[in-house]
């Protein structure tokens, strides 16, 4: 387990966590770190600050991906990673209910073993 210090502790996933667009199911990118309040994403998309998106987290399960949860997010910042040419973006998770918080905590627990 690796934790980055920001405003809050964020966990770097031990497993590949794929982010998908909820409406098209297209892969948006990969989670670099996350907490119950937000996540950092590596993506090929051109995102807009303050724009809201509806995404889902999926974990690799054999040859397929298992959808864990879906939520509305807001892009808070973005920057180009010159080493990869990908965008790195920070997202806030909006309207988190207790059920979504519990699922994110379960993901954190799963990745801390």
C-alpha positions in Angstrom: 0.0 0.0 0.0 1.2 3.5 -0.8 -0.4 6.7 0.4 0.2 10.2 -1.0 -0.4 13.1 1.4 -2.7 15.8 0.1 -5.6 17.5 1.9 -6.4 13.9 2.8 -4.7 10.5 2.5 -5.1 8.9 -0.9 -4.4 5.3 -1.7 -2.5 4.1 -4.8 -4.4 1.0 -6.0 -2.6 -2.3 -6.0 -4.9 -3.5 -8.8 -5.8 -1.8 -12.1 -8.8 0.4 -11.5 -10.3 1.3 -14.9 -12.6 4.4 -15.2 -15.4 4.2 -17.8 -17.9 6.7 -19.1 -21.2 5.6 -17.7 -23.3 6.4 -20.9 -21.0 4.9 -23.5 -19.1 2.3 -21.3 -15.9 3.6 -23.1 -12.7 3.4 -21.1 -11.7 6.9 -19.9 -8.5 6.0 -18.2 -6.9 4.5 -15.1 -7.0 5.6 -11.5 -3.6 6.7 -10.1 -4.8 7.3 -6.6 -8.1 7.7 -4.7 -10.0 8.4 -1.5 -13.6 8.6 -0.4 -13.7 12.2 -1.7 -12.0 12.0 -5.1 -9.4 10.4 -7.4 -6.6 11.2 -9.8 -6.9 9.9 -13.3 -4.5 9.3 -16.2 -6.5 9.7 -19.5 -6.2 10.4 -23.2 -9.3 12.7 -23.1 -9.2 16.4 -23.2 -11.1 17.3 -20.0 -12.5 20.7 -18.9 -12.0 22.1 -15.4 -15.3 22.3 -13.4 -17.1 20.0 -15.9 -19.2 17.2 -14.5 -18.9 13.6 -15.7 -20.6 10.4 -14.8 -18.0 7.6 -14.4 -17.8 4.1 -13.1 -14.9 2.2 -11.4 -14.1 -1.3 -12.7 -11.6 -3.9 -11.5 -10.0 -6.6 -13.6 -11.6 -9.9 -12.9 -9.9 -12.6 -15.0 -10.3 -11.6 -18.6 -13.1 -9.1 -18.0 -13.8 -6.1 -15.8 -16.2 -6.0 -12.8 -18.1 -2.7 -12.4 -17.8 -1.6 -8.7 -19.6 1.7 -8.5 -20.9 4.6 -10.6 -20.9 8.2 -9.5 -20.9 11.8 -10.7 -17.6 13.6 -10.7 -16.2 17.0 -11.3 -12.8 17.7 -12.8 -11.0 20.0 -10.4 -7.7 20.3 -12.2 -5.8 18.9 -15.1 -2.2 18.9 -16.6 -0.4 17.3 -19.4 2.2 14.6 -18.4 5.0 15.3 -20.8 6.6 11.9 -20.3 3.4 10.0 -21.5 1.5 12.6 -23.4 -1.6 11.8 -21.3 -3.6 14.1 -19.2 -3.5 13.8 -15.4 -6.6 15.1 -13.8 -8.0 15.4 -10.3 -11.7 14.7 -9.7 -14.1 15.3 -6.8 -16.8 12.7 -6.3 -20.1 14.5 -6.1 -23.2 13.4 -4.2 -21.6 10.5 -2.3 -24.2 8.6 -0.4 -23.4 6.3 2.5 -23.6 3.3 0.1 -21.0 4.8 -2.3 -18.7 5.7 0.6 -19.0 2.1 1.9 -18.0 0.8 -1.5 -15.0 3.1 -1.8 -13.9 2.1 1.7 -14.3 -1.6 0.7 -12.1 -0.9 -2.3 -9.5 0.8 -0.1 -9.6 -2.2 2.3 -9.3 -4.6 -0.6 -6.2 -2.7 -1.9 -4.5 -2.5 1.5 -3.9 -6.2 2.0 
